[in-house]
Amino acid sequence: MGERLRILELIEAGEISVEEGTRRLEALTETAELPEPPAGPTAPVARPAVVRWLWQAVSWTGVGLMVGGGVLVTAVQAEAVAARWLTWGWLLLASGVLGLALGWWLQRAHWFSLQVRQADGPNIFLALPLPLGPIAWVLRLARPFVPQIEETGADELILALREEARDECPLVVEVDEGESGEQVQIYFG
């Protein structure tokens, strides 16, 4: 772009003719390398495996509690056990339903994951679900009481992250300091 501007300035100053400037611009266009096309969609980054294990463990625990509660309620109805077990059966059944609902939510939730690998120290791994809608709502409610929140725009940032993660496009930041350095990966999606 700088070479083209220089040619146009030469034409304006009268140092070269318009025909000479046109010829130079055409030659510049022919020899200029075309920019590389943008890379196609990259392969989606997979969630950390612990996320899948966690929601499956919670869901299967919920299924187990529901089955146990159902067996107790059925046994009381069939008069195979004492009626006092009916309360425990319903509590187990309700806990199982809550466990299944929590497992379903964990599967669909946006997760924040931080993984630090150190060559000479302990490895750190943290993964937790972040309910972005409620977090943004709380920040908006806190605005009148905490004036610094309004200046930061944190709620808009959180909502933008939620919209980006909704498009199945997780935010991944990776820092690698080589063989003997730390490796840090931040995943949000």
Secondary structure, DSSP 8 states (H G I E B T S, - for coil): -HHHHHHHHHHHHTSS-HHHHHHHHHHHHHHS----------------HHHHHHHHHHHHHHHHHHHHHHHHHHHHHTTSS-TTHHHHHHHHHHHHHHHHHHHHHHHHSEEEEEEEE-SSS--EEEEEEE-HHHHHHHHHHHTTT-HHHHHHTHHHHHHHHHHHHHTT--EEEEEE--SSS-EEEEEE-
